[in-house]
């Protein structure tokens, strides 16, 4: 197995999730990656029209119209206006866990606060 950092993309979301071992082994890398990601989302929130065409710079076959629409649709999920970009609310996670359990995705109740950490966001936004 490779010792490269591994990140998990969350389907249907606008984020990435570092695996627990990466957080433990290289918290500085996780913090720097998150800081860069948040900087990009902050730019996108302020400059949605400019952000989507940047995708084409790295993905030449990108449909800029689609990327723009996707960016505009994603922004309210990324920046609710209630908190900092990326901030997570326990009540939102609890509601999501209840829905997942109701539809059989989760077999039993879980403590959603065990599924995420705010340690890096707290360090960034202090």
N, CA and C of each residue as an Amber inpcrd file, in Angstrom:
protein
   378
   0.8210000  -1.2060000   0.0000000   0.0000000   0.0000000   0.0000000
   0.8580000   1.2610000   0.0000000   0.3440000   2.2590000  -0.6300000
   1.0400000   3.5380000  -0.7300000   0.9400000   4.2980000   0.5820000
   1.9490000   5.0920000   0.8710000   1.9100000   5.9550000   2.0480000
   1.3840000   7.3350000   1.7140000   0.8950000   7.5240000   0.4770000
   0.3510000   8.8170000   0.0780000  -0.8920000   9.1280000   0.8880000
  -1.1510000  10.3970000   1.1450000  -2.3780000  10.7680000   1.8340000
  -3.5940000  10.3240000   1.0340000  -4.6010000   9.8970000   1.7160000
  -5.8290000   9.4880000   1.0460000  -6.9630000  10.3700000   1.5220000
  -7.7730000  10.7790000   0.5750000  -8.9410000  11.6050000   0.8470000
 -10.1430000  10.8870000   0.2790000 -11.2580000  10.9990000   0.9320000
 -12.4880000  10.3790000   0.4670000 -13.3960000  11.4820000  -0.0390000
 -13.8470000  11.3570000  -1.2850000 -14.8490000  12.2870000  -1.7990000
 -16.2120000  11.7970000  -1.3490000 -17.0180000  12.7010000  -0.8540000
 -18.3370000  12.3380000  -0.3760000 -19.3280000  12.5470000  -1.5130000
 -19.9350000  11.4620000  -2.0270000 -20.8530000  11.6090000  -3.1490000
 -21.9860000  12.5780000  -2.8220000 -22.2890000  13.4260000  -3.7770000
 -23.3900000  14.3680000  -3.5880000 -23.0510000  15.5330000  -2.6820000
 -21.7960000  15.6700000  -2.3260000 -21.4210000  16.7690000  -1.4490000
 -20.4080000  17.6580000  -2.1460000 -20.0370000  18.6980000  -1.4920000
 -19.0730000  19.6260000  -2.0620000 -17.7510000  19.5690000  -1.3010000
 -17.5140000  18.4770000  -0.6050000 -16.3190000  18.4250000   0.2130000
 -15.5330000  17.1490000   0.0430000 -14.4150000  17.1060000   0.7160000
 -13.6080000  15.9080000   0.8100000 -13.3940000  15.6390000   2.2790000
 -13.1290000  14.4070000   2.5810000 -12.9770000  13.9990000   3.9680000
 -11.6550000  13.2760000   4.1170000 -10.7570000  13.7860000   4.9460000
  -9.5110000  13.0440000   5.1740000  -9.8020000  11.8410000   6.0690000
  -9.1560000  10.7420000   5.7980000  -9.3280000   9.5660000   6.6230000
  -8.6880000   9.7900000   7.9900000  -9.2150000   9.0910000   8.9910000
  -8.7430000   9.2810000  10.3690000  -7.2380000   9.1060000  10.4970000
  -6.6910000   8.1200000   9.8040000  -5.2420000   7.9040000   9.9400000
  -4.4560000   9.0830000   9.3840000  -4.9850000   9.7540000   8.3830000
  -4.2920000  10.9260000   7.8370000  -4.3400000  12.0840000   8.8350000
  -5.4600000  12.2500000   9.4910000  -5.5700000  13.2950000  10.5110000
  -4.5460000  13.0490000  11.6150000  -4.4400000  11.7990000  12.0360000
  -3.5000000  11.4620000  13.1080000  -2.0470000  11.5660000  12.6520000
  -1.7620000  11.1020000  11.4310000  -0.3850000  11.0500000  10.9580000
   0.1350000  12.3850000  10.4580000  -0.7470000  13.2230000   9.8850000
  -0.2560000  14.4450000   9.2600000  -1.2810000  15.5780000   9.4070000
  -1.5370000  15.9990000  10.6390000  -2.5330000  17.0530000  10.8430000
  -2.1690000  18.3680000  10.1630000  -0.8680000  18.6440000   9.9960000
  -0.4620000  19.8750000   9.3160000  -0.9140000  19.8570000   7.8550000
  -0.7520000  18.7270000   7.1910000  -1.1960000  18.5910000   5.8060000
  -2.7100000  18.7890000   5.7060000  -3.4500000  18.1620000   6.6080000
  -4.9070000  18.2960000   6.6020000  -5.2950000  19.7590000   6.7900000
  -4.6590000  20.4300000   7.7280000  -4.9610000  21.8390000   7.9840000
  -4.6450000  22.7210000   6.7810000  -3.5000000  22.4830000   6.1340000
  -3.1390000  23.2740000   4.9610000  -4.0890000  23.0140000   3.7990000
  -4.4660000  21.7530000   3.6030000  -5.4030000  21.4110000   2.5360000
  -6.7540000  22.0690000   2.7870000  -7.2260000  21.9940000   4.0210000
  -8.5110000  22.6040000   4.3520000  -8.4590000  24.1220000   4.1980000
  -7.3780000  24.7300000   4.6370000  -7.2240000  26.1910000   4.4980000
  -7.2750000  26.5910000   3.0180000  -6.5960000  25.8460000   2.1570000
  -6.6130000  26.1420000   0.7180000  -8.0020000  25.9200000   0.1310000
  -8.6650000  24.8650000   0.5470000 -10.0140000  24.5870000   0.0690000
 -10.9680000  25.7060000   0.4640000 -10.8880000  26.1410000   1.7060000
 -11.7590000  27.2230000   2.1820000 -11.4650000  28.5280000   1.4520000
 -10.2000000  28.7680000   1.1540000  -9.8340000  29.9680000   0.3990000
 -10.4800000  29.9260000  -0.9860000 -10.4680000  28.7620000  -1.6150000
 -11.0940000  28.6070000  -2.9210000 -12.6000000  28.8140000  -2.8590000
 -13.2500000  28.2500000  -1.8490000 -14.7020000  28.4300000  -1.7150000
 -15.0550000  29.8760000  -1.3860000 -14.2240000  30.5400000  -0.6030000
 -14.4800000  31.9560000  -0.3080000 -14.3960000  32.7800000  -1.5920000
 -13.4090000  32.4800000  -2.4330000 -13.2990000  33.1640000  -3.7180000
 -14.5400000  32.8900000  -4.5580000 -14.9510000  31.6270000  -4.6090000
 -16.1240000  31.2530000  -5.4090000 -17.3850000  31.9380000  -4.9070000
 -17.5230000  32.0630000  -3.6010000 -18.7070000  32.7120000  -3.0420000
 -18.7790000  34.1770000  -3.4440000 -17.6300000  34.8110000  -3.5640000
 -17.5840000  36.2220000  -3.9240000 -17.5230000  36.4560000  -5.4330000
 -17.1210000  35.4200000  -6.1770000 -16.8680000  35.5770000  -7.6170000
 -17.3760000  34.3740000  -8.4020000 -18.6260000  34.0010000  -8.2050000
 -19.1570000  32.7830000  -8.8200000 -18.9800000  32.7810000 -10.3370000
 -19.1530000  33.9120000 -10.9660000 -19.0100000  33.9890000 -12.4110000
 -17.5910000  33.7580000 -12.8940000 -16.6220000  34.0730000 -12.0740000
 -15.2160000  33.8730000 -12.4380000 -14.7100000  32.4940000 -12.0440000
 -15.3090000  31.9200000 -11.0180000 -14.8020000  30.6560000 -10.4890000
 -15.0380000  29.4860000 -11.4380000 -16.2260000  29.3810000 -11.9810000
 -16.5350000  28.2320000 -12.8330000 -15.6360000  28.1440000 -14.0650000
 -15.3510000  29.2430000 -14.7730000 -14.4480000  29.1250000 -15.9330000
 -13.0380000  28.6430000 -15.5640000 -12.6420000  28.8050000 -14.3150000
 -11.3300000  28.3000000 -13.8940000 -11.2630000  26.7850000 -14.0010000
 -12.4180000  26.1270000 -13.8760000 -12.4480000  24.6710000 -13.9980000
 -11.9150000  24.2600000 -15.3640000 -12.3010000  24.9940000 -16.3940000
 -11.8680000  24.6620000 -17.7530000 -10.3540000  24.7420000 -17.9170000
  -9.7100000  25.5440000 -17.0890000  -8.2530000  25.6390000 -17.1430000
  -7.6150000  24.2920000 -16.7980000  -8.2490000  23.5600000 -15.8690000
  -7.7090000  22.2850000 -15.4120000  -8.4300000  21.0910000 -16.0170000
  -9.6040000  21.3460000 -16.6110000 -10.3920000  20.2900000 -17.2450000
 -10.8970000  20.8480000 -18.5710000 -10.0720000  20.7610000 -19.6220000
 -10.3930000  21.4150000 -20.8960000 -11.7340000  21.0250000 -21.5110000
 -12.2290000  19.8270000 -21.2320000 -13.5050000  19.4210000 -21.8140000
 -14.7080000  19.8370000 -20.9530000 -14.4680000  20.6390000 -19.9260000
 -15.5560000  21.0810000 -19.0440000 -16.5440000  21.9620000 -19.7980000
 -17.8000000  21.7960000 -19.4710000 -18.8640000  22.6490000 -20.0090000
 -18.9950000  23.8200000 -19.0420000 -18.5100000  24.9900000 -19.4290000
 -18.4670000  26.1410000 -18.5320000 -19.8670000  26.5390000 -18.0780000
 -20.8660000  26.4180000 -18.9540000 -22.2390000  26.7180000 -18.5570000
 -22.7130000  25.7900000 -17.4520000 -22.4220000  24.4960000 -17.6070000
 -22.7890000  23.5240000 -16.5720000 -22.0190000  23.7980000 -15.2940000
 -20.7270000  24.0560000 -15.4060000 -19.9050000  24.3260000 -14.2230000
 -20.4100000  25.5640000 -13.4850000 -20.8220000  26.5810000 -14.2290000
 -21.3600000  27.7960000 -13.6050000 -22.6480000  27.4730000 -12.8600000
 -23.5400000  26.7230000 -13.5040000 -24.8040000  26.3480000 -12.8600000
 -24.5510000  25.4990000 -11.6220000 -23.6040000  24.5670000 -11.7190000
 -23.2760000  23.7200000 -10.5740000 -22.6920000  24.5510000  -9.4340000
 -21.8350000  25.4970000  -9.7680000 -21.2340000  26.3710000  -8.7630000
 -22.3220000  27.1640000  -8.0420000 -23.2180000  27.7580000  -8.8120000
 -24.2820000  28.5660000  -8.2150000 -25.2130000  27.7130000  -7.3510000
 -25.4750000  26.4770000  -7.7760000 -26.3260000  25.5860000  -6.9920000
 -25.6280000  25.1230000  -5.7110000 -24.3060000  24.9760000  -5.7550000
 -23.5480000  24.4890000  -4.6000000 -23.3110000  25.5490000  -3.5370000
 -23.2050000  26.7910000  -3.9420000 -22.8280000  27.8500000  -3.0010000
 -23.7130000  27.9310000  -1.7600000 -25.0430000  27.8130000  -1.8690000
 -25.8450000  27.8780000  -0.6420000 -25.5660000  26.7220000   0.3240000
 -25.0730000  25.6070000  -0.1970000 -24.7230000  24.4840000   0.6660000
 -23.3860000  24.7130000   1.3510000 -22.4970000  25.3900000   0.6480000
 -21.1530000  25.6320000   1.1640000 -21.1370000  26.8150000   2.1270000
 -21.8710000  27.8490000   1.7640000 -21.8860000  29.0640000   2.5780000
 -23.3390000  29.4520000   2.8540000 -23.8210000  29.0030000   4.0040000
 -25.2220000  29.2290000   4.3550000 -25.4950000  30.6630000   4.7620000
 -24.4430000  31.3960000   5.1070000 -24.6210000  32.7480000   5.6070000
 -24.8230000  32.7710000   7.1120000 -25.0200000  31.6050000   7.7000000
 -25.2140000  31.5090000   9.1500000 -23.8960000  31.3460000   9.8970000
 -22.9460000  30.7090000   9.2480000 -21.6580000  30.4050000   9.8760000
 -20.5470000  30.6070000   8.8560000 -19.3390000  30.3040000   9.2950000
 -18.1930000  30.3180000   8.3840000 -18.3770000  29.2400000   7.3160000
 -17.7410000  29.4280000   6.1890000 -17.7490000  28.4110000   5.1390000
 -17.1780000  27.1200000   5.7140000 -17.8980000  26.0290000   5.4860000
 -17.4590000  24.7220000   5.9440000 -17.8830000  24.3380000   7.3430000
 -18.4120000  25.2870000   8.1120000 -18.7780000  25.0040000   9.4970000
 -19.9150000  23.9890000   9.5470000 -19.8820000  23.1010000  10.5140000
 -20.8910000  22.0520000  10.6320000 -21.7050000  22.2300000  11.9030000
 -22.9980000  22.0500000  11.7660000 -23.9150000  22.1600000  12.9000000
 -24.3560000  20.7640000  13.3430000 -24.2330000  20.4270000  14.6240000
 -24.6360000  19.1100000  15.1010000 -26.1020000  18.7690000  14.7720000
 -26.9970000  19.7370000  14.8210000 -28.4060000  19.4630000  14.5340000
 -28.6110000  19.0210000  13.0890000 -27.8520000  19.5860000  12.1650000
 -27.9610000  19.1930000  10.7580000 -27.4820000  17.7580000  10.5780000
 -26.3790000  17.4230000  11.2220000 -25.8680000  16.0550000  11.1400000
 -26.8370000  15.0700000  11.7870000 -27.4390000  15.4480000  12.9200000
 -28.4010000  14.5660000  13.5890000 -29.6100000  14.3170000  12.6950000
 -30.0860000  15.3460000  12.0230000 -31.2190000  15.1880000  11.1120000
 -30.8440000  14.2710000   9.9450000 -29.6490000  14.4560000   9.3950000
 -29.2100000  13.6050000   8.3000000 -29.1050000  12.1540000   8.7500000
 -28.5490000  11.9110000   9.9370000 -28.4200000  10.5540000  10.4600000
 -29.7970000   9.9160000  10.6480000 -30.7640000  10.6980000  11.1450000
 -32.1200000  10.1780000  11.3340000 -32.7510000   9.7930000  10.0000000
 -32.5520000  10.6100000   8.9820000 -33.0830000  10.3000000   7.6440000
 -32.4220000   9.0420000   7.0950000 -31.1120000   8.9380000   7.2270000
 -30.3980000   7.7610000   6.7350000 -30.8540000   6.4940000   7.4510000
 -31.1290000   6.6030000   8.7320000 -31.6190000   5.4400000   9.4720000
 -33.0440000   5.0950000   9.0360000 -33.8770000   6.1090000   8.8870000
 -35.2740000   5.8910000   8.4770000 -35.3510000   5.1280000   7.1550000
 -34.4430000   5.4200000   6.2290000 -34.4770000   4.7800000   4.9160000
 -33.5390000   3.5800000   4.7990000 -33.0360000   3.1080000   5.9320000
 -32.2670000   1.8780000   5.9430000 -30.8170000   1.9860000   5.5280000
 -30.3350000   3.1940000   5.3140000 -28.9220000   3.3600000   4.9630000
 -28.0590000   3.0740000   6.1900000 -28.5300000   3.5140000   7.3500000
 -27.8890000   3.1870000   8.6240000 -28.7590000   2.1500000   9.3280000
 -28.1390000   1.0640000   9.7470000 -28.8950000  -0.0170000  10.3800000
 -29.3060000   0.3080000  11.8100000 -28.5420000   1.1540000  12.4730000
 -28.8440000   1.4800000  13.8690000 -28.4990000   2.9430000  14.1190000
 -28.9790000   3.4980000  15.1990000 -28.6710000   4.9020000  15.4990000
 -27.1650000   5.1070000  15.6730000 -26.7120000   6.2720000  15.2660000
 -25.3050000   6.6380000  15.4410000 -25.2250000   7.9980000  16.1080000
 -24.0860000   8.2580000  16.7060000 -23.8260000   9.5790000  17.2640000
 -23.1300000  10.3820000  16.1770000 -23.8580000  11.2870000  15.5160000
 -23.2550000  11.9940000  14.3890000 -22.0510000  12.8500000  14.7650000
 -21.9320000  13.2360000  16.0260000 -20.7690000  14.0430000  16.4110000
 -19.4750000  13.2390000  16.3430000 -19.6040000  11.9100000  16.2100000
 -18.4150000  11.0680000  16.0610000 -17.9800000  10.9550000  14.6030000
 -18.7610000  11.5510000  13.6890000 -18.4860000  11.4410000  12.2580000
 -17.6520000  12.5970000  11.7170000 -17.4390000  13.6120000  12.5110000
 -16.6890000  14.7730000  12.0200000 -15.9640000  15.4430000  13.1710000
 -15.0530000  16.3120000  12.8060000 -14.3510000  17.1210000  13.7940000
 -14.3170000  18.5650000  13.3170000 -14.4150000  19.4580000  14.2520000
 -14.2820000  20.8830000  13.9480000 -12.8910000  21.3990000  14.3250000
 -12.0060000  20.5010000  14.7400000 -10.7030000  20.9300000  15.2570000
  -9.9510000  21.8010000  14.2450000  -9.9990000  21.4570000  12.9780000
  -9.2460000  22.2380000  11.9900000  -9.9390000  23.5550000  11.6850000
 -11.2630000  23.5190000  11.5610000 -11.9980000  24.7570000  11.3130000
 -11.8500000  25.7200000  12.4720000 -11.8930000  25.2050000  13.6940000
 -11.7070000  26.0780000  14.8560000 -10.3350000  26.7310000  14.8200000
  -9.3240000  25.9810000  14.4120000  -7.9800000  26.5360000  14.3150000
  -7.8670000  27.5850000  13.2190000  -8.5640000  27.3770000  12.1260000
  -8.5180000  28.3080000  11.0040000  -9.2860000  29.5860000  11.3200000
 -10.4500000  29.4490000  11.9180000 -11.3250000  30.6070000  12.1070000
 -11.1130000  31.3480000  13.4230000 -10.1490000  30.9370000  14.2380000
  -9.8820000  31.6660000  15.4830000  -9.3900000  33.0460000  15.2260000
